[in-house]
Structures are given as structure tokens and as C-alpha cells.
Amino acid sequence: VLRAVRVQRGSGRPGGVRLGQPMARKPQTYGKLSQDDGLKRRKQKADSDSEEVDESQLSERERAKKKWVKRLNWLWRKMTAAFWVSAACGLIWYTNFFRVMWESPLVNRTYFYLALACLTFNMTMLAYLAIWCTSVLKIEEPWETKHPKAIPVMAIVGFSSVWLFFFAFWPVWGLLTLVIQFVLFLGFVSAGHFLPSGTLGAILMFVIFFGAFFTSELIPHEGLAHYTPRPSMVGE
């Protein structure tokens, strides 16, 4: 029990409490924000954080500087994306990745098929969320509103597919497998910088993904980076 530690001084003061007398506890009420209020406050905070300075308060030099910073940032993003796309294309040509992937006897087929199953699952989920839910059902950000568990599940499946592909291709490229996976992933993601937004851009991303599997028909060599299998394995 809480005891009062403040001694009443003077007479006639309302609310005074004598030493040793129990202090009456006031009922406390804790307000609970509704979900809409919480979302509204977070949105207002995000808007305030992203709010730009009124250009009318800037000098001519500062406005020109701000404009050039935006242009340089845009140019840097495009150059970075172009670099990774070019690196991915060059790596596919140098390794003839997709031909070696399907034809090399060194590929561990058990890990390979498990990795393909994980990749197929993720690509199916991407098509469902980005095309079907967003474009057909007109659901805004379905991965947050309708299917909030989709992203965590896809992240776990994607992480598993990376290691499954690594174990599958280790006998073929060794440590170069990690470099190949990293460059191909960034090249595929960076390709979106040069595609239109919306449904058309999402469809073109899938066209690029599946079209890459047929690049082996355009490459005149069998790959220049993989290990050569033993003659006994070729005969098998």
C-alpha cells in the first residue's frame, strides 16, 4: 500500500494528506488507439518525414543544385542497373549457364530439382500477387493487405533455393557458383529499371526470366568456366 510522504502544511488546504495516512489511488484509464488512428499517425509521420522544403524558400542556386542532385541520382541508379544487367548477360554468355545447367553430368540432380521446385513456387507466388491480385482483382499491395504472410514464406523458400542451387552446382563451378548466383539475381532485379511500371512491366519481367532459359541456343560454345567431367562420367 502506498503511503503519503507529503505533510500537510497550513490549514484549510483541500486535498491535504497527513503522514502515515493511506493515499487514495485514483483510477487510471489507459487510452487505446484504434487501428485507424495508428495507421493515420504513421502515415502523417511518413508524410512529414518525406515532405520536401518549399522551393519558394530556396534561392535560385539552391533550386538548381537540388535539380542537378535529382538528375545525378537518377543517372547513377540507371548506370548501376545497366552495369548489373550487362554483367549478368556477359556471365551467361561466358559460362553458357543454362546449357551447362541442363546438360552437365556434374550437376547434383537431387539438389537441382529441389531448388527448381522452390524457384517455381516463388515465381508462381510473384505472378499471383503482382499480376492476378494487383491487375485482375484490383487489390492494392496484396502482399500487405490480403496475404501478409506471403513475403516471409517466399523469403524462406528463396533462401532455401539459393543453398540448394549452390550444392547442385558446386561440382560444376565450385566457388564461382556464389558469384554466378549473385550477379544473375542483381541483373534480373536491375532489369526492372528499364521496364514500364504496372502490369506491362511485371509481364515483361517474366518474359525476361523465362526467355533467359533459351539463350543457350544463341551461344556458340559450351561454356568456358565449368569443370570438365571425367570421360567415365560422360559415358554414363
Disulfide bonds with the S-S distance in Angstrom:
none
